[in-house]
Amino acid sequence: MKLLVKRLALAAFLALSVVAIGARSMAVAQETDDPVKIEIYKRFVDNRLSKPDLAYRAARDYLQKYAKDKDQYIDYLTKWVMFYERDERKRNLPELINQKNFAEAFSTGAKILADEPNYLRAQIDLGYAGYLAASAKNETYNADALRYARSAIQALESGKAPADWAPFKGKDDTLAYLNYAVGFLILKTNPDQALDALLKAAQYDSDIKKTPSTYYFIGVAYESGPYKTLSAAYQTQYAGKPETPDSKAALEKLNVVIDRIIDAYARAIATAGTDPKTEQSRKEWLEHLRNYYKFRHEGSDTGINEFIAASLQKPLPPKP
């Protein structure tokens, strides 16, 4: 009688289980007189809904010990473990990023996106994680983060949304941070495209719009991109030569970019306010700003403080 009860026990546990991917009842039970097998499976069934972490351990124990069975039990537990591990990776990714464990975060994220290439939450998280890593002098993940961020931006702009916006405040906030991340990640290699992304980031009503570094990076992007190109062309073609209509037009075009640089540094200083954390940066930005300002005002910096104070009261000028 005891042997019959043992053989029917696993069948009873199996009948109580629901397949995760189809919510269908398990097939006809396998009979067994192996008490260890019954105990492990019972542990899985008892914890599957209330304590899935314990159920996961039991399922792994079962699969490791009875992998050669190749039966419906193994098939069911294999699928259950697969879906559990997928969900666990999704749960762990934000915490890995918070811990600045970028190696594990990008490894985990790659596995998530291998299973679900369009999983937007992971794309958003990894896109911004690349900025966090790069800002800490770790550029290992720049290429991957850039790809994820751009993919997430495209998805969000097409109307898609993650199940949860956290840690961001909503769609606009998320797009602002992602565009900021893109701008930062390519600032050294492609300042023109970085400028486009940073200007776009500053248009959204988000914390990025109130962050001094946003405008500092815009200024740097103008300097490294349009200004460097136009200045080099002007020096090559017109420097030291009599003024012509073409040289005058080229200089005016260059001056427009210089005015954009002046505006960006003024905004960075104004946004920083009197925060002690930005005191050293403000001094450097002011000196940089003063050089450009004096160039555009016949060697004088008269009115520079008033210009800084009024900078945030007007719209951010577009890329010329």
C-alpha positions, 0 to 999 in steps of 0.5 A: 500500500505504501509503495502504491502511495509513493508511486501515485504521489508524484502524479498528484503533485504533477496534477497540481502544477500548471505549465507557465507558458500555457497554463495547461494541466500537466500530462498523465503522471509518471509513477515512481518509487524514488522517495528523493525524486518525490521529495524534490518535486514536492518541494518545487510544487509547494513553493512554486507560487508562494516562494519561487526562489525556493521552487527554483532551487528544487527545480534545479536539483531535480534537473541535475539529478534526473536529467537522463529521464527525458520525460514530461517532468524534465520538459516542464521543469526545464521550461519553468526554470527558463522562464524564471531565469528570464524574469530574474535577469530582468529583476536584477538588471536595475540593481546591477546598474545601481551597484555600478557592476557594469560588466555583469549588467551588460552581460545580463542585459545581453542575455535578456535581449537575446531572448527578447530583442525588443524588450524596451526596459533593458534597452533604456537601462543599458543605454543610460548605464553606458553613460554612467560607466563612461562618466566614470572613465569606463568606455568599455560599453560605449558602442553597446550602450549607444546602440541600445540608447538609439534603439530605445529612442526610436521605439519611444518616439514611435509610441512604444512604452515600458511597463514602468518608467522608473527610475525616470519620471515619464516619457519626456524625462526618459528621452531627455536622459537617453539623448543626453547619454547619446550626446555624451558617448559620441562627444569625442568622436562625432561632436556634430552628431553629439550636438544634435543629441544634446540640443534635443535633450535640452528641449524636454521638460526634465532635469536634464534641462536644469543640469549645468553639464548639459550646456557645458557639453553643448558648448564643447560640441560647438567648439569641437565640431562647427567652430573647429571646422569653420575656423580652420576653413577661414584661416586657410582661405581668408586669413591675412588677405583683403576682405571680400564678400566671401570672406565676410560671409564666412566670418559672419557664419563663424561668429554665429557659432561663437555666439552659440558657444557664448550662450551655452557657457552662459547657460551652464554658469547660470544653471549651476548657480551658487552650488559649491559642488560646481564652484571650480567648474564655474570658474573654468567656464567663466574664463572660457566664456570671457575669452569668446565674449571679449572676441565678440565685443571688441576686447571688452567683457562689459555686461558679461554678468548681465548676459549670464543672468539673462541667458536662461530667460530666452529659448535655447538657440537652434543649431545654425 
